[in-house]
Amino acid sequence: MAKNLRGIGLNIHTVELELGDATLVSDQHVTVATDGSHDIQGRFGTYAWISDDGRFRAGLVQGATNSLISELTAIFEAIRASKKDRITLLTDSRLSLGLLRILLDQQEAPATAREVRIARQILAAVDGKHVTLRWVKAHVGYTMNEAADTLAHAELVARRTNPDTDAYKTVKPELLRRGQKLANGIRRTRSEFALVA
């Protein structure tokens, strides 16, 4: 079903969506980058988000049959976890933004029931917040996007082993150390954020 979504003509260079209360005035702003990965055998996926205030999270998406489910989960978890009122969320998933746009326009979504359910959870999670979702091109050096990608991939590699084995328990602390190192290294530079605006 997600293949149909790819055909909706998202052939633009930058996609931006405004969700929630655009009139919200608050000095509590955060920028968050998200990413998702999925196991090629379709058993599971992983998600990650990292914010410019040093917070991050990576986790499992059970039964994720495609990357869109993992990408949507990353966006949802980032919004849900944010303690700030205004969020600028960077994603390299045009499909996620396309699905959210379709749902905002109250059109029938060419997506699976699970994809639509997660997208609706995202729309519900913005209640009381103002969220700007921005598409950024993947793997071209945006620090925060690369950090989220690294975390999602590290979580995927760790999850490929049995999570109950000692090997997984050994890898998990390293994943957390890597995430903290990435979070500590993020600096909000005007030049990087000017490129995504």
C-alpha positions in Angstrom: 0.0 0.0 0.0 2.8 2.4 0.8 4.0 2.0 -2.8 0.8 3.9 -4.0 1.8 6.8 -1.7 5.1 7.1 -3.6 3.1 7.9 -6.7 1.2 11.0 -5.4 3.7 13.3 -7.0 5.9 14.6 -4.1 8.5 15.8 -6.6 9.3 19.0 -4.8 12.6 19.8 -3.1 11.3 21.0 0.3 8.2 19.9 2.1 7.0 21.7 5.2 3.9 21.2 7.2 2.6 23.3 10.1 0.6 21.3 12.7 -1.2 22.5 15.8 -1.6 26.0 17.1 0.3 28.4 14.9 -0.7 31.3 17.1 1.1 29.8 20.1 3.6 32.3 21.5 6.3 30.5 23.6 10.0 30.8 24.2 10.1 27.0 24.7 11.4 25.9 21.3 13.3 22.8 20.4 14.6 21.3 17.1 14.4 17.6 16.8 15.7 15.3 14.0 14.0 11.9 13.5 14.8 8.7 11.5 13.6 5.2 11.2 15.0 1.9 9.9 13.5 -1.4 9.3 14.8 -5.0 9.0 14.8 -6.1 5.4 13.0 -9.3 6.4 10.1 -7.1 7.8 10.3 -8.5 11.3 10.8 -5.2 13.1 11.9 -1.6 12.7 13.7 0.9 14.8 13.2 4.6 15.4 15.3 7.4 16.8 15.1 11.1 17.5 17.6 13.5 18.8 17.1 17.1 19.9 19.2 20.2 20.1 18.7 20.3 23.9 20.7 17.1 24.2 17.8 14.6 24.6 17.6 11.5 22.4 15.8 8.2 22.2 16.0 5.1 20.1 13.6 2.1 20.2 12.0 -0.9 18.7 9.0 -0.9 16.3 7.6 -4.4 16.5 6.4 -5.8 13.2 7.4 -2.8 11.0 6.9 -4.2 7.5 8.4 -1.1 5.8 10.4 2.0 6.6 7.4 4.3 6.6 6.1 2.7 9.7 9.4 3.3 11.4 9.7 6.9 10.2 6.1 7.7 11.3 6.9 6.1 14.7 10.0 8.3 15.1 8.0 11.4 14.4 5.2 10.4 16.8 7.7 9.5 19.6 9.6 12.8 19.2 6.5 14.9 19.4 5.1 12.8 22.3 8.4 13.1 24.3 8.9 16.8 23.8 8.4 19.0 26.8 8.5 22.1 24.7 5.5 23.9 23.1 7.1 24.7 19.8 8.9 22.0 17.9 10.8 22.1 14.6 11.0 18.5 13.5 13.4 17.5 10.7 12.7 14.3 8.8 14.2 12.8 5.7 10.9 10.9 5.0 8.8 12.6 2.2 6.4 9.7 2.5 5.6 10.6 6.1 5.0 14.2 5.2 2.9 13.2 2.2 0.7 10.9 4.3 0.2 13.6 6.9 -0.7 16.2 4.2 -3.3 13.8 2.7 -4.8 13.2 6.2 -4.9 17.0 6.9 -6.7 17.5 3.6 -9.1 14.8 4.7 -8.5 12.7 1.6 -8.4 9.0 1.4 -4.9 7.8 2.2 -3.3 5.2 -0.1 -1.6 3.6 2.9 -1.9 0.6 5.2 -4.2 0.8 8.2 -1.2 0.8 10.5 0.4 3.7 8.6 -2.8 5.7 8.8 -3.2 4.9 12.5 0.3 6.1 13.4 -0.2 9.3 11.2 -3.4 10.0 13.1 -1.6 9.5 16.4 0.9 12.2 15.2 -1.9 14.6 14.4 -3.4 14.0 17.9 -0.1 14.4 19.6 0.3 18.0 18.5 -2.6 19.1 20.6 -1.4 22.2 22.6 1.8 22.4 20.6 3.0 24.0 17.4 5.0 21.7 15.2 6.7 22.5 12.0 7.8 19.4 10.1 10.5 20.0 7.6 11.9 17.6 5.0 15.7 17.5 4.8 17.6 15.4 2.3 19.2 12.4 3.8 22.9 11.7 4.0 24.2 15.1 2.9 25.7 16.2 6.1 23.0 17.8 8.2 24.4 17.1 11.7 21.1 16.3 13.5 19.7 14.2 10.6 23.0 12.2 10.5 22.8 11.7 14.3 19.3 10.4 14.2 20.2 8.1 11.3 23.2 6.8 13.3 21.0 6.1 16.3 18.3 4.3 14.4 20.8 2.2 12.5 22.7 1.3 15.7 19.4 0.3 17.4 18.6 -1.9 14.3 22.0 -3.6 14.4 21.6 -4.2 18.2 18.1 -5.6 17.7 19.2 -8.1 15.0 20.7 -10.1 17.9 18.3 -11.6 20.3 17.4 -8.8 22.7 17.4 -11.2 25.6 21.0 -12.4 25.0 24.0 -11.0 26.8 25.3 -9.7 23.4 22.3 -7.3 23.2 22.7 -6.2 26.8 26.4 -5.4 26.0 25.5 -3.4 22.8 22.7 -1.4 24.4 25.0 0.7 26.8 27.3 1.4 23.8 24.2 2.7 21.9 23.4 5.0 24.8 27.0 6.2 25.0 27.0 6.9 21.2 23.7 8.8 21.5 24.9 10.9 24.3 28.1 11.7 22.4 26.1 12.7 19.4 23.8 14.8 21.5 26.7 16.6 23.2 28.2 17.4 19.7 25.2 19.0 18.2 25.5 22.7 17.8 22.8 24.9 16.3 24.7 26.7 13.6 22.9 29.3 11.5 24.3 27.9 8.3 23.0 24.4 8.8 19.5 25.5 9.8 19.4 28.1 7.0 19.8 25.2 4.5 16.8 23.4 5.8 14.5 26.4 6.0 
